[in-house]
Amino acid sequence: MIHFTYPAQGWSTASNGLVADTSPGELEALGQHLDSCQNKHRHLLSLHCAAQKLRSFMAARFVTTVVVAVVFLGMNIWLF
């Protein structure tokens, strides 16, 4: 039988046969980290949300979007 040894101060993702669960301290630290990330990048997050909304709007109306784009390009080429 093979036994693995881990350093005393290392990080291991293996549960070694035990229930893999998070401690309340780990969840609190994760929550603080996520809050700080969201506060630092809120402008980028709002831009990302707007892009997702635009993409979902256009995906739901793909054929109409393509037709409008072709008509718009055609009018630009014809007029200019």
N, CA, C and O atoms as CSV, one atom per row, in Angstrom:
chain,resi,resn,atom,element,x,y,z
A,1,MET,N,N,0.841,-1.170,0.000
A,1,MET,CA,C,0.000,0.000,0.000
A,1,MET,C,C,0.891,1.241,0.000
A,1,MET,O,O,1.888,1.298,0.721
A,2,ILE,N,N,0.532,2.215,-0.799
A,2,ILE,CA,C,1.304,3.443,-0.912
A,2,ILE,C,C,0.709,4.497,0.007
A,2,ILE,O,O,-0.498,4.736,-0.001
A,3,HIS,N,N,1.556,5.115,0.784
A,3,HIS,CA,C,1.141,6.206,1.665
A,3,HIS,C,C,1.825,7.478,1.200
A,3,HIS,O,O,3.043,7.511,1.027
A,4,PHE,N,N,1.038,8.524,0.999
A,4,PHE,CA,C,1.590,9.799,0.588
A,4,PHE,C,C,1.804,10.657,1.819
A,4,PHE,O,O,0.967,10.684,2.721
A,5,THR,N,N,2.903,11.345,1.855
A,5,THR,CA,C,3.163,12.274,2.950
A,5,THR,C,C,3.113,13.689,2.397
A,5,THR,O,O,3.595,13.961,1.298
A,6,TYR,N,N,2.534,14.563,3.160
A,6,TYR,CA,C,2.406,15.957,2.767
A,6,TYR,C,C,3.174,16.818,3.752
A,6,TYR,O,O,3.239,16.494,4.938
A,7,PRO,N,N,3.748,17.894,3.283
A,7,PRO,CA,C,4.438,18.789,4.212
A,7,PRO,C,C,3.449,19.383,5.210
A,7,PRO,O,O,2.269,19.547,4.901
A,8,ALA,N,N,3.928,19.698,6.386
A,8,ALA,CA,C,3.058,20.195,7.456
A,8,ALA,C,C,2.450,21.554,7.112
A,8,ALA,O,O,1.327,21.839,7.526
A,9,GLN,N,N,3.164,22.398,6.364
A,9,GLN,CA,C,2.652,23.731,6.078
A,9,GLN,C,C,2.303,23.898,4.604
A,9,GLN,O,O,2.448,24.993,4.062
A,10,GLY,N,N,1.860,22.871,3.964
A,10,GLY,CA,C,1.507,22.951,2.553
A,10,GLY,C,C,0.008,22.987,2.361
A,10,GLY,O,O,-0.764,22.839,3.309
A,11,TRP,N,N,-0.380,23.180,1.143
A,11,TRP,CA,C,-1.793,23.202,0.793
A,11,TRP,C,C,-2.100,21.949,0.007
A,11,TRP,O,O,-1.398,21.626,-0.952
A,12,SER,N,N,-3.124,21.251,0.396
A,12,SER,CA,C,-3.511,20.040,-0.302
A,12,SER,C,C,-5.001,20.106,-0.579
A,12,SER,O,O,-5.787,20.486,0.289
A,13,THR,N,N,-5.388,19.731,-1.798
A,13,THR,CA,C,-6.804,19.716,-2.135
A,13,THR,C,C,-7.425,18.349,-1.895
A,13,THR,O,O,-8.628,18.174,-2.084
A,14,ALA,N,N,-6.631,17.395,-1.488
A,14,ALA,CA,C,-7.138,16.057,-1.229
A,14,ALA,C,C,-7.801,16.018,0.146
A,14,ALA,O,O,-7.307,16.624,1.096
A,15,SER,N,N,-8.902,15.315,0.246
A,15,SER,CA,C,-9.589,15.216,1.531
A,15,SER,C,C,-9.117,14.001,2.331
A,15,SER,O,O,-9.481,13.843,3.496
A,16,ASN,N,N,-8.303,13.139,1.702
A,16,ASN,CA,C,-7.749,11.964,2.376
A,16,ASN,C,C,-8.822,11.108,3.024
A,16,ASN,O,O,-8.641,10.627,4.142
A,17,GLY,N,N,-9.924,10.914,2.343
A,17,GLY,CA,C,-10.991,10.052,2.837
A,17,GLY,C,C,-11.952,10.729,3.778
A,17,GLY,O,O,-12.927,10.108,4.201
A,18,LEU,N,N,-11.717,11.978,4.122
A,18,LEU,CA,C,-12.611,12.708,5.017
A,18,LEU,C,C,-13.597,13.524,4.192
A,18,LEU,O,O,-13.436,13.666,2.980
A,19,VAL,N,N,-14.598,14.047,4.841
A,19,VAL,CA,C,-15.575,14.885,4.165
A,19,VAL,C,C,-14.905,16.212,3.799
A,19,VAL,O,O,-14.336,16.886,4.658
A,20,ALA,N,N,-14.978,16.574,2.535
A,20,ALA,CA,C,-14.386,17.833,2.085
A,20,ALA,C,C,-15.386,18.949,2.346
A,20,ALA,O,O,-16.390,19.066,1.644
A,21,ASP,N,N,-15.116,19.758,3.340
A,21,ASP,CA,C,-16.027,20.821,3.728
A,21,ASP,C,C,-15.220,22.075,4.020
A,21,ASP,O,O,-14.039,22.003,4.360
A,22,THR,N,N,-15.866,23.219,3.886
A,22,THR,CA,C,-15.195,24.477,4.169
A,22,THR,C,C,-15.529,24.932,5.580
A,22,THR,O,O,-16.602,24.642,6.109
A,23,SER,N,N,-14.604,25.639,6.166
A,23,SER,CA,C,-14.833,26.167,7.507
A,23,SER,C,C,-15.484,27.542,7.392
A,23,SER,O,O,-15.394,28.181,6.344
A,24,PRO,N,N,-16.130,27.999,8.445
A,24,PRO,CA,C,-16.726,29.343,8.401
A,24,PRO,C,C,-15.687,30.436,8.155
A,24,PRO,O,O,-15.989,31.437,7.505
A,25,GLY,N,N,-14.474,30.260,8.664
A,25,GLY,CA,C,-13.420,31.248,8.428
A,25,GLY,C,C,-13.040,31.327,6.957
A,25,GLY,O,O,-12.800,32.414,6.430
A,26,GLU,N,N,-12.986,30.184,6.299
A,26,GLU,CA,C,-12.669,30.165,4.869
A,26,GLU,C,C,-13.768,30.844,4.057
A,26,GLU,O,O,-13.483,31.588,3.119
A,27,LEU,N,N,-15.020,30.585,4.419
A,27,LEU,CA,C,-16.136,31.222,3.711
A,27,LEU,C,C,-16.140,32.732,3.924
A,27,LEU,O,O,-16.444,33.489,3.002
A,28,GLU,N,N,-15.807,33.167,5.121
A,28,GLU,CA,C,-15.739,34.603,5.411
A,28,GLU,C,C,-14.626,35.256,4.597
A,28,GLU,O,O,-14.823,36.330,4.028
A,29,ALA,N,N,-13.466,34.619,4.539
A,29,ALA,CA,C,-12.347,35.154,3.759
A,29,ALA,C,C,-12.696,35.203,2.272
A,29,ALA,O,O,-12.354,36.166,1.585
A,30,LEU,N,N,-13.364,34.185,1.783
A,30,LEU,CA,C,-13.785,34.172,0.383
A,30,LEU,C,C,-14.784,35.290,0.107
A,30,LEU,O,O,-14.690,35.963,-0.920
A,31,GLY,N,N,-15.728,35.493,1.003
A,31,GLY,CA,C,-16.705,36.567,0.840
A,31,GLY,C,C,-16.044,37.938,0.819
A,31,GLY,O,O,-16.411,38.790,0.010
A,32,GLN,N,N,-15.069,38.158,1.704
A,32,GLN,CA,C,-14.350,39.433,1.715
A,32,GLN,C,C,-13.572,39.630,0.423
A,32,GLN,O,O,-13.540,40.730,-0.129
A,33,HIS,N,N,-12.948,38.565,-0.055
A,33,HIS,CA,C,-12.178,38.649,-1.297
A,33,HIS,C,C,-13.094,38.985,-2.481
A,33,HIS,O,O,-12.761,39.841,-3.300
A,34,LEU,N,N,-14.231,38.320,-2.566
A,34,LEU,CA,C,-15.159,38.587,-3.666
A,34,LEU,C,C,-15.713,40.007,-3.602
A,34,LEU,O,O,-15.880,40.656,-4.635
A,35,ASP,N,N,-15.998,40.491,-2.399
A,35,ASP,CA,C,-16.478,41.868,-2.251
A,35,ASP,C,C,-15.424,42.864,-2.718
A,35,ASP,O,O,-15.740,43.822,-3.422
A,36,SER,N,N,-14.170,42.639,-2.327
A,36,SER,CA,C,-13.113,43.570,-2.728
A,36,SER,C,C,-12.886,43.518,-4.233
A,36,SER,O,O,-12.631,44.553,-4.849
A,37,CYS,N,N,-12.972,42.340,-4.836
A,37,CYS,CA,C,-12.815,42.234,-6.292
A,37,CYS,C,C,-13.938,42.956,-7.019
A,37,CYS,O,O,-13.695,43.644,-8.010
A,38,GLN,N,N,-15.154,42.806,-6.541
A,38,GLN,CA,C,-16.289,43.457,-7.190
A,38,GLN,C,C,-16.199,44.968,-7.049
A,38,GLN,O,O,-16.558,45.696,-7.974
A,39,ASN,N,N,-15.723,45.449,-5.902
A,39,ASN,CA,C,-15.604,46.895,-5.720
A,39,ASN,C,C,-14.507,47.478,-6.600
A,39,ASN,O,O,-14.657,48.585,-7.117
A,40,LYS,N,N,-13.407,46.751,-6.778
A,40,LYS,CA,C,-12.303,47.248,-7.590
A,40,LYS,C,C,-12.651,47.271,-9.064
A,40,LYS,O,O,-12.180,48.141,-9.796
A,41,HIS,N,N,-13.463,46.336,-9.508
A,41,HIS,CA,C,-13.740,46.181,-10.923
A,41,HIS,C,C,-15.208,46.403,-11.264
A,41,HIS,O,O,-15.724,45.783,-12.193
A,42,ARG,N,N,-15.883,47.273,-10.531
A,42,ARG,CA,C,-17.319,47.427,-10.762
A,42,ARG,C,C,-17.626,48.051,-12.118
A,42,ARG,O,O,-18.650,47.726,-12.719
A,43,HIS,N,N,-16.755,48.949,-12.620
A,43,HIS,CA,C,-17.001,49.539,-13.934
A,43,HIS,C,C,-16.853,48.489,-15.025
A,43,HIS,O,O,-17.641,48.444,-15.969
A,44,LEU,N,N,-15.837,47.649,-14.887
A,44,LEU,CA,C,-15.645,46.581,-15.847
A,44,LEU,C,C,-16.785,45.567,-15.757
A,44,LEU,O,O,-17.224,45.030,-16.773
A,45,LEU,N,N,-17.259,45.309,-14.545
A,45,LEU,CA,C,-18.380,44.391,-14.354
A,45,LEU,C,C,-19.650,44.936,-15.002
A,45,LEU,O,O,-20.393,44.183,-15.631
A,46,SER,N,N,-19.906,46.233,-14.855
A,46,SER,CA,C,-21.108,46.805,-15.469
A,46,SER,C,C,-20.997,46.789,-16.994
A,46,SER,O,O,-21.997,46.574,-17.678
A,47,LEU,N,N,-19.796,47.014,-17.536
A,47,LEU,CA,C,-19.587,46.920,-18.972
A,47,LEU,C,C,-19.807,45.490,-19.458
A,47,LEU,O,O,-20.398,45.272,-20.515
A,48,HIS,N,N,-19.332,44.522,-18.684
A,48,HIS,CA,C,-19.524,43.113,-19.031
A,48,HIS,C,C,-21.011,42.752,-19.023
A,48,HIS,O,O,-21.479,42.038,-19.910
A,49,CYS,N,N,-21.746,43.234,-18.039
A,49,CYS,CA,C,-23.192,42.956,-17.968
A,49,CYS,C,C,-23.924,43.580,-19.154
A,49,CYS,O,O,-24.831,42.969,-19.719
A,50,ALA,N,N,-23.531,44.797,-19.529
A,50,ALA,CA,C,-24.162,45.446,-20.680
A,50,ALA,C,C,-23.867,44.669,-21.965
A,50,ALA,O,O,-24.744,44.519,-22.816
A,51,ALA,N,N,-22.645,44.181,-22.104
A,51,ALA,CA,C,-22.293,43.394,-23.289
A,51,ALA,C,C,-23.081,42.093,-23.333
A,51,ALA,O,O,-23.505,41.665,-24.406
A,52,GLN,N,N,-23.283,41.455,-22.178
A,52,GLN,CA,C,-24.075,40.232,-22.135
A,52,GLN,C,C,-25.530,40.505,-22.516
A,52,GLN,O,O,-26.140,39.715,-23.237
A,53,LYS,N,N,-26.085,41.610,-22.039
A,53,LYS,CA,C,-27.466,41.949,-22.384
A,53,LYS,C,C,-27.609,42.225,-23.875
A,53,LYS,O,O,-28.577,41.789,-24.499
A,54,LEU,N,N,-26.650,42.946,-24.447
A,54,LEU,CA,C,-26.674,43.232,-25.872
A,54,LEU,C,C,-26.549,41.945,-26.676
A,54,LEU,O,O,-27.242,41.764,-27.676
A,55,ARG,N,N,-25.668,41.055,-26.241
A,55,ARG,CA,C,-25.483,39.784,-26.943
A,55,ARG,C,C,-26.753,38.938,-26.893
A,55,ARG,O,O,-27.149,38.353,-27.901
A,56,SER,N,N,-27.389,38.872,-25.734
A,56,SER,CA,C,-28.612,38.072,-25.631
A,56,SER,C,C,-29.739,38.698,-26.442
A,56,SER,O,O,-30.551,37.976,-27.021
A,57,PHE,N,N,-29.806,40.030,-26.495
A,57,PHE,CA,C,-30.806,40.710,-27.312
A,57,PHE,C,C,-30.596,40.389,-28.783
A,57,PHE,O,O,-31.547,40.077,-29.498
A,58,MET,N,N,-29.339,40.466,-29.236
A,58,MET,CA,C,-29.047,40.200,-30.635
A,58,MET,C,C,-29.191,38.723,-30.981
A,58,MET,O,O,-29.613,38.395,-32.090
A,59,ALA,N,N,-28.855,37.837,-30.073
A,59,ALA,CA,C,-28.977,36.405,-30.339
A,59,ALA,C,C,-30.433,35.993,-30.477
A,59,ALA,O,O,-30.761,35.119,-31.279
A,60,ALA,N,N,-31.305,36.618,-29.701
A,60,ALA,CA,C,-32.723,36.288,-29.789
A,60,ALA,C,C,-33.327,36.788,-31.096
A,60,ALA,O,O,-34.340,36.266,-31.560
A,61,ARG,N,N,-32.706,37.789,-31.677
A,61,ARG,CA,C,-33.210,38.377,-32.918
A,61,ARG,C,C,-32.137,38.319,-33.998
A,61,ARG,O,O,-31.890,39.311,-34.684
A,62,PHE,N,N,-31.501,37.168,-34.151
A,62,PHE,CA,C,-30.344,37.025,-35.036
A,62,PHE,C,C,-30.683,37.352,-36.485
A,62,PHE,O,O,-29.975,38.126,-37.128
A,63,VAL,N,N,-31.744,36.778,-36.996
A,63,VAL,CA,C,-32.096,36.990,-38.400
A,63,VAL,C,C,-32.431,38.460,-38.634
A,63,VAL,O,O,-31.980,39.046,-39.618
A,64,THR,N,N,-33.202,39.052,-37.758
A,64,THR,CA,C,-33.555,40.459,-37.898
A,64,THR,C,C,-32.307,41.339,-37.812
A,64,THR,O,O,-32.174,42.306,-38.562
A,65,THR,N,N,-31.396,41.004,-36.898
A,65,THR,CA,C,-30.155,41.763,-36.755
A,65,THR,C,C,-29.318,41.690,-38.022
A,65,THR,O,O,-28.760,42.700,-38.451
A,66,VAL,N,N,-29.223,40.514,-38.624
A,66,VAL,CA,C,-28.455,40.357,-39.861
A,66,VAL,C,C,-29.102,41.154,-40.983
A,66,VAL,O,O,-28.400,41.828,-41.737
A,67,VAL,N,N,-30.418,41.094,-41.110
A,67,VAL,CA,C,-31.116,41.835,-42.163
A,67,VAL,C,C,-30.915,43.336,-41.981
A,67,VAL,O,O,-30.637,44.037,-42.954
A,68,VAL,N,N,-31.048,43.836,-40.773
A,68,VAL,CA,C,-30.850,45.267,-40.512
A,68,VAL,C,C,-29.415,45.665,-40.830
A,68,VAL,O,O,-29.186,46.723,-41.415
A,69,ALA,N,N,-28.444,44.834,-40.455
A,69,ALA,CA,C,-27.044,45.142,-40.743
A,69,ALA,C,C,-26.779,45.166,-42.241
A,69,ALA,O,O,-26.070,46.048,-42.726
A,70,VAL,N,N,-27.330,44.225,-42.973
A,70,VAL,CA,C,-27.141,44.185,-44.432
A,70,VAL,C,C,-27.799,45.400,-45.079
A,70,VAL,O,O,-27.214,46.010,-45.975
A,71,VAL,N,N,-28.993,45.760,-44.646
A,71,VAL,CA,C,-29.674,46.938,-45.200
A,71,VAL,C,C,-28.879,48.197,-44.874
A,71,VAL,O,O,-28.716,49.061,-45.735
A,72,PHE,N,N,-28.391,48.312,-43.671
A,72,PHE,CA,C,-27.610,49.479,-43.268
A,72,PHE,C,C,-26.327,49.583,-44.093
A,72,PHE,O,O,-25.999,50.661,-44.589
A,73,LEU,N,N,-25.606,48.484,-44.244
A,73,LEU,CA,C,-24.388,48.490,-45.061
A,73,LEU,C,C,-24.708,48.777,-46.515
A,73,LEU,O,O,-23.987,49.529,-47.171
A,74,GLY,N,N,-25.766,48.196,-47.021
A,74,GLY,CA,C,-26.176,48.444,-48.402
A,74,GLY,C,C,-26.510,49.898,-48.660
A,74,GLY,O,O,-26.147,50.454,-49.697
A,75,MET,N,N,-27.206,50.517,-47.708
A,75,MET,CA,C,-27.543,51.933,-47.844
A,75,MET,C,C,-26.289,52.800,-47.805
A,75,MET,O,O,-26.196,53.781,-48.544
A,76,ASN,N,N,-25.326,52.456,-46.959
A,76,ASN,CA,C,-24.073,53.210,-46.899
A,76,ASN,C,C,-23.288,53.095,-48.205
A,76,ASN,O,O,-22.732,54.081,-48.687
A,77,ILE,N,N,-23.245,51.909,-48.767
A,77,ILE,CA,C,-22.517,51.719,-50.020
A,77,ILE,C,C,-23.230,52.431,-51.163
A,77,ILE,O,O,-22.585,53.029,-52.025
A,78,TRP,N,N,-24.543,52.369,-51.171
A,78,TRP,CA,C,-25.332,52.974,-52.254
A,78,TRP,C,C,-25.266,54.503,-52.198
A,78,TRP,O,O,-25.166,55.161,-53.234
A,79,LEU,N,N,-25.324,55.072,-50.970
A,79,LEU,CA,C,-25.338,56.522,-50.813
A,79,LEU,C,C,-23.947,57.148,-50.918
A,79,LEU,O,O,-23.822,58.278,-51.388
A,80,PHE,N,N,-22.924,56.453,-50.500
A,80,PHE,CA,C,-21.591,57.071,-50.445
A,80,PHE,C,C,-20.729,56.420,-51.426
A,80,PHE,O,O,-19.559,56.780,-51.555
